[in-house]
Amino acid sequence: MVGTPLDHGNLEHLLPASWKSQITAWLAEDTPSFDVGGFVVGSAPRTATLWGKSTGILAGVPFFNEVFKQCGCTVEWHSKEGSHVETHGGKTALATVSGPAHGLLEGERVALNILARCSGVATMSRRLLINLRTAGYKGILAGTRKTTPGFRLVEKYGMLVGGADTHRMDLSTMTMLKDNHIWSRGSITQAVKAAKAAGGFSLKVEVEVQSEEEADEAIAAGADIVMLDNFGEKGVKVAAKSLKEKWKGKREFLLEVSGGLTEDNAESYICNDVDILSTSSIHQGVRHIDFSLKINVDGGKGPEVSS
């Protein structure tokens, strides 16, 4: 089992005060005016079963709970966040949702969409992390800022459930100086000095470099993290070893490798001179995990009807 942040506490406690208002906005987007279907079913008390229909890691429990709380319902979970959903070709009951019929149906699609996406990110993060650990990599697997606008919180949360590092959350979290910053400022040295002056001691500075010479300049200028971007498998290992040996005892810094890393090739980049492997493949375009919510008939003993 790969250790994850879940081993150290409840990830819901990480969420900002504003997260519940995002749920409100998503519900408003899905029901901007009259809900005729809700009128049809009324407020009779009902229960519904959340079914897991494909294999993966369960992630997004707080979001799912809050959707139904705002719809006047309660959720009883039968599986824990971060647990492995195994369907064996069928389906697995994961939770029971109780409340008025119109509330169950109002929250259904929003809750399932969030859970499916978040669980997909967690599943891919966990899978790649296990592959890297099995192959001997001891460093950090991180996501990127290539997230879906308006949905970053959920996707970053999924990375944590899967055991990956979230990297920087936004432009205000760590300063990353890429090629456009360097070209606009004039040099790596000038860009790092400006970032350090404005960001102060508490904000780390990362510099994206295209060569070992640029890496040397970034380290000498005081960069906290140096990203070797698109160096290629062999180039990464040669440059990382050279930089760590050259600067040992002189400067403290982390080396990150990024650019084109996927589940299919990440293991070929493994080098324990590299501290961080970052990739958007664990959250961008990942396969969603399939869930459904079915209202129970006759106390759950009768046939299932689609909600």
Backbone torsions as a table, in degrees:
resi	resn	phi	psi	omega
1	MET	NA	131.5	178.4
2	VAL	-83.0	130.9	177.7
3	GLY	-66.1	140.2	-178.6
4	THR	-133.4	166.0	175.5
5	PRO	-56.3	-25.9	178.2
6	LEU	-60.4	-24.5	179.3
7	ASP	-68.1	-13.2	-173.8
8	HIS	-112.2	-2.0	179.0
9	GLY	158.4	-177.5	-178.4
10	ASN	-84.6	116.7	-176.4
11	LEU	-66.7	-18.1	177.0
12	GLU	-60.1	-28.7	-178.6
13	HIS	-70.3	-10.9	176.0
14	LEU	-81.6	-21.9	-170.5
15	LEU	-68.9	139.3	-179.2
16	PRO	-71.6	163.9	-178.1
17	ALA	-60.8	-23.1	-175.2
18	SER	-82.7	-5.7	-169.6
19	TRP	-65.7	-32.2	-178.4
20	LYS	-70.0	-28.4	177.5
21	SER	-69.8	-26.9	175.0
22	GLN	-66.1	-39.6	176.7
23	ILE	-61.1	-43.7	178.7
24	THR	-58.5	-42.7	-179.5
25	ALA	-66.1	-38.9	179.5
26	TRP	-67.8	-36.7	176.1
27	LEU	-67.1	-39.7	178.9
28	ALA	-65.2	-35.3	177.8
29	GLU	-64.2	-37.1	-176.0
30	ASP	-82.4	-25.3	177.6
31	THR	-132.3	77.8	-175.6
32	PRO	-78.4	-15.9	179.2
33	SER	-145.6	-131.7	-178.0
34	PHE	-67.1	144.4	173.1
35	ASP	-113.3	89.4	-176.5
36	VAL	-65.2	-37.4	177.9
37	GLY	-61.2	-39.0	176.7
38	GLY	-64.5	-36.4	176.0
39	PHE	-62.2	-39.3	-178.1
40	VAL	-62.6	-44.1	-174.6
41	VAL	-86.6	-22.4	176.5
42	GLY	71.6	-161.0	-172.5
43	SER	-108.7	16.2	178.7
44	ALA	-59.1	137.8	-179.5
45	PRO	-66.7	133.3	-179.5
46	ARG	-140.3	162.4	169.3
47	THR	-121.8	153.1	177.9
48	ALA	-138.7	149.8	179.9
49	THR	-104.9	131.4	171.9
50	LEU	-87.5	120.0	-178.9
51	TRP	-107.5	133.3	169.1
52	GLY	-89.6	125.2	-173.0
53	LYS	-114.7	-2.4	174.4
54	SER	-144.6	156.7	-175.6
55	THR	-72.7	138.4	177.8
56	GLY	170.8	-171.0	179.1
57	ILE	-99.3	129.5	179.4
58	LEU	-76.7	122.9	-179.4
59	ALA	-148.7	142.8	178.0
60	GLY	109.6	18.4	-176.7
61	VAL	-55.4	-47.2	-179.0
62	PRO	-60.7	-37.4	-179.5
63	PHE	-67.2	-44.0	178.5
64	PHE	-59.8	-46.6	-179.6
65	ASN	-60.0	-43.6	-175.3
66	GLU	-69.3	-36.0	176.3
67	VAL	-55.7	-49.8	-176.1
68	PHE	-75.4	-28.3	174.5
69	LYS	-61.8	-42.7	179.4
70	GLN	-70.2	-16.5	177.1
71	CYS	-99.3	11.2	176.1
72	GLY	79.5	23.8	-177.1
73	CYS	-120.1	167.1	175.9
74	THR	-124.6	155.3	-178.3
75	VAL	-124.9	130.5	173.1
76	GLU	-113.7	116.9	-176.8
77	TRP	-89.7	141.2	175.2
78	HIS	-106.8	-8.9	176.9
79	SER	-130.8	152.3	-177.4
80	LYS	-93.8	153.0	173.6
81	GLU	-57.0	135.7	-179.8
82	GLY	87.7	-5.6	-179.9
83	SER	-77.4	157.4	-179.0
84	HIS	-87.6	120.8	178.1
85	VAL	-87.2	117.0	-179.9
86	GLU	-116.9	119.5	-174.3
87	THR	-100.2	-20.6	-179.1
88	HIS	53.0	39.9	177.9
89	GLY	82.4	-2.7	179.2
90	GLY	-120.3	-122.5	178.2
91	LYS	-150.8	158.0	-176.4
92	THR	-127.9	132.4	177.3
93	ALA	-75.5	122.8	-175.1
94	LEU	-109.4	-28.5	-177.6
95	ALA	-161.2	160.6	173.3
96	THR	-120.0	127.3	179.4
97	VAL	-108.5	131.0	-177.3
98	SER	-124.2	142.5	177.8
99	GLY	159.7	-173.0	178.5
100	PRO	-64.9	145.6	-176.2
101	ALA	-54.4	-42.1	-177.9
102	HIS	-67.4	-31.5	178.2
103	GLY	-69.4	-39.8	177.9
104	LEU	-60.8	-42.4	-177.0
105	LEU	-79.7	-27.0	177.2
106	GLU	-67.5	-39.4	-176.9
107	GLY	-88.4	-15.8	-171.3
108	GLU	-50.1	-60.1	-170.6
109	ARG	-70.3	-39.5	178.6
110	VAL	-62.0	-46.6	-178.7
111	ALA	-63.9	-42.2	-179.4
112	LEU	-68.0	-39.0	178.8
113	ASN	-61.3	-44.1	179.6
114	ILE	-63.8	-47.8	-176.5
115	LEU	-63.8	-41.2	-178.4
116	ALA	-63.6	-44.8	-179.0
117	ARG	-69.1	-47.7	-178.2
118	CYS	-62.7	-41.6	180.0
119	SER	-68.5	-33.8	176.8
120	GLY	-63.9	-42.9	178.2
121	VAL	-64.7	-44.4	179.5
122	ALA	-62.3	-39.0	-178.2
123	THR	-66.0	-46.6	179.2
124	MET	-67.4	-38.7	177.9
125	SER	-60.9	-46.5	-178.8
126	ARG	-64.6	-41.3	-177.5
127	ARG	-64.3	-46.3	-179.3
128	LEU	-68.3	-37.7	178.8
129	LEU	-62.9	-42.1	178.2
130	ILE	-63.4	-42.1	178.5
131	ASN	-60.1	-43.8	-178.7
132	LEU	-67.4	-42.8	179.1
133	ARG	-65.0	-40.4	179.1
134	THR	-62.8	-33.8	-179.7
135	ALA	-83.5	-1.7	173.9
136	GLY	102.7	4.5	-179.7
137	TYR	-76.8	130.8	-176.6
138	LYS	-107.2	-4.8	-175.8
139	GLY	-84.9	-158.4	-173.9
140	ILE	-99.5	135.1	168.3
141	LEU	-100.4	124.7	-176.9
142	ALA	-128.0	153.7	173.2
143	GLY	-84.7	-161.0	179.1
144	THR	-138.1	-174.8	177.8
145	ARG	-92.4	10.0	177.7
146	LYS	-82.6	65.5	-176.6
147	THR	-106.7	169.6	179.9
148	THR	-77.1	124.1	178.5
149	PRO	-52.9	130.7	180.0
150	GLY	85.4	-9.4	-175.5
151	PHE	-125.5	11.7	-174.8
152	ARG	-58.8	-42.3	-176.4
153	LEU	-58.3	-42.4	-179.7
154	VAL	-68.1	-42.9	-178.1
155	GLU	-69.0	-40.5	176.6
156	LYS	-65.5	-36.8	176.8
157	TYR	-62.0	-42.5	178.6
158	GLY	-61.4	-38.4	176.8
159	MET	-59.2	-44.2	-179.1
160	LEU	-63.7	-43.0	178.3
161	VAL	-60.4	-37.5	179.8
162	GLY	-75.8	-14.5	178.2
163	GLY	103.1	2.5	179.2
164	ALA	-88.0	159.9	175.0
165	ASP	-82.3	143.7	-177.5
166	THR	-80.0	-9.5	-172.7
167	HIS	60.3	-152.6	-179.5
168	ARG	-80.4	142.3	-177.2
169	MET	-78.5	-30.0	-175.1
170	ASP	-164.6	-177.5	-178.0
171	LEU	-65.7	-21.3	-179.3
172	SER	-87.0	-9.6	-179.2
173	THR	-103.1	106.2	-173.6
174	MET	65.9	145.9	177.5
175	THR	-103.4	118.0	176.9
176	MET	-106.8	118.3	-179.8
177	LEU	-98.9	109.2	-179.0
178	LYS	-100.2	-175.8	-175.2
179	ASP	-55.5	-40.4	-179.1
180	ASN	-64.2	-36.2	177.3
181	HIS	-66.5	-44.8	-177.5
182	ILE	-62.8	-47.8	-178.8
183	TRP	-62.7	-39.1	-178.2
184	SER	-70.8	-35.1	-178.3
185	ARG	-83.4	-30.5	177.7
186	GLY	121.0	-34.4	178.0
187	SER	-164.4	161.9	177.4
188	ILE	-61.4	-45.9	-177.8
189	THR	-59.1	-46.5	180.0
190	GLN	-64.4	-40.1	-178.6
191	ALA	-66.0	-43.4	179.4
192	VAL	-64.4	-44.6	-179.3
193	LYS	-61.8	-40.8	178.8
194	ALA	-65.5	-42.4	-180.0
195	ALA	-64.6	-41.3	-180.0
196	LYS	-65.8	-38.9	-178.8
197	ALA	-65.8	-40.4	-177.3
198	ALA	-83.8	-37.2	-174.9
199	GLY	-81.7	-23.3	179.8
200	GLY	75.7	-173.7	-173.4
201	PHE	-71.3	-21.1	-172.3
202	SER	-90.2	-8.7	-176.4
203	LEU	-110.4	116.2	179.4
204	LYS	-70.7	153.4	178.8
205	VAL	-121.2	127.3	176.9
206	GLU	-115.5	141.2	-180.0
207	VAL	-123.5	128.8	174.7
208	GLU	-84.9	128.7	-178.0
209	VAL	-126.8	156.6	-178.0
210	GLN	-110.1	-5.0	-178.0
211	SER	-154.3	165.5	178.1
212	GLU	-66.1	-33.2	178.9
213	GLU	-63.4	-41.4	177.4
214	GLU	-66.4	-36.3	177.7
215	ALA	-62.2	-43.3	177.8
216	ASP	-59.0	-43.1	179.6
217	GLU	-63.9	-41.8	-179.7
218	ALA	-63.9	-43.4	180.0
219	ILE	-65.4	-44.3	179.4
220	ALA	-62.3	-32.8	-179.0
221	ALA	-77.6	-13.6	177.4
222	GLY	109.2	15.6	178.3
223	ALA	-61.5	139.6	178.8
224	ASP	-82.8	-31.9	-178.1
225	ILE	-137.4	137.6	176.6
226	VAL	-119.5	124.8	179.6
227	MET	-99.1	119.9	174.2
228	LEU	-87.2	103.8	-171.7
229	ASP	-98.3	121.8	176.6
230	ASN	54.9	46.5	178.5
231	PHE	-82.3	-18.1	-174.0
232	GLY	86.0	159.7	-173.7
233	GLU	-59.5	-51.3	-178.5
234	LYS	-71.0	-40.2	-178.9
235	GLY	-61.3	-37.6	178.9
236	VAL	-61.1	-48.4	-175.6
237	LYS	-66.4	-40.8	179.3
238	VAL	-66.2	-48.3	-177.4
239	ALA	-66.8	-42.1	-178.3
240	ALA	-62.9	-45.1	179.3
241	LYS	-63.3	-45.4	-179.2
242	SER	-61.0	-44.9	-177.6
243	LEU	-67.1	-42.4	-179.3
244	LYS	-65.8	-39.5	179.4
245	GLU	-69.8	-41.6	-176.0
246	LYS	-64.8	-39.6	-173.6
247	TRP	-101.9	5.2	-179.4
248	LYS	-58.2	128.0	179.7
249	GLY	79.4	-2.6	-177.9
250	LYS	-109.9	-45.7	-178.7
251	ARG	-139.0	143.3	173.9
252	GLU	-98.3	127.5	179.0
253	PHE	-159.1	162.0	175.3
254	LEU	-110.0	147.2	175.5
255	LEU	-109.0	129.4	177.8
256	GLU	-117.6	142.4	175.7
257	VAL	-117.8	132.0	-178.8
258	SER	-148.5	164.7	176.8
259	GLY	108.2	96.7	174.1
260	GLY	80.7	11.2	179.3
261	LEU	-76.9	131.5	178.9
262	THR	-137.0	176.8	177.2
263	GLU	-60.4	-30.0	-175.7
264	ASP	-78.3	-27.9	-174.8
265	ASN	-122.9	-5.5	-173.5
266	ALA	-58.0	-36.9	-177.4
267	GLU	-63.1	-27.4	-178.9
268	SER	-73.8	-12.6	177.9
269	TYR	-93.6	-1.4	-174.8
270	ILE	-61.6	127.5	179.6
271	CYS	-162.4	119.9	-174.6
272	ASN	-78.8	7.5	165.0
273	ASP	-82.0	-13.8	177.4
274	VAL	-94.4	125.6	-175.9
275	ASP	-85.9	-30.2	-173.6
276	ILE	-138.2	131.4	168.5
277	LEU	-110.9	117.9	-178.9
278	SER	-115.1	142.7	-176.7
279	THR	-156.1	143.8	174.6
280	SER	-86.0	-6.2	-175.5
281	SER	-69.1	-14.8	179.5
282	ILE	-86.4	-5.6	-179.2
283	HIS	-142.2	-14.8	-177.8
284	GLN	-101.9	116.1	178.7
285	GLY	75.4	20.6	-179.3
286	VAL	-76.8	154.9	178.5
287	ARG	-70.7	131.2	177.9
288	HIS	-74.7	153.8	173.2
289	ILE	-88.8	138.7	-172.5
290	ASP	-89.8	123.5	176.2
291	PHE	-129.6	157.4	171.7
292	SER	-143.3	156.5	177.3
293	LEU	-122.0	120.4	-176.7
294	LYS	-122.5	127.2	176.8
295	ILE	-68.6	134.7	-179.2
296	ASN	-83.3	137.1	179.6
297	VAL	-108.5	138.6	178.9
298	ASP	55.0	50.5	178.0
299	GLY	67.4	20.7	179.1
300	GLY	90.6	-2.1	-176.8
301	LYS	-91.5	-18.6	-177.9
302	GLY	-90.6	-172.3	179.7
303	PRO	-66.4	151.3	177.6
304	GLU	-80.6	141.8	174.4
305	VAL	-119.5	143.1	-178.8
306	SER	-67.6	138.6	176.2
307	SER	-90.6	NA	NA
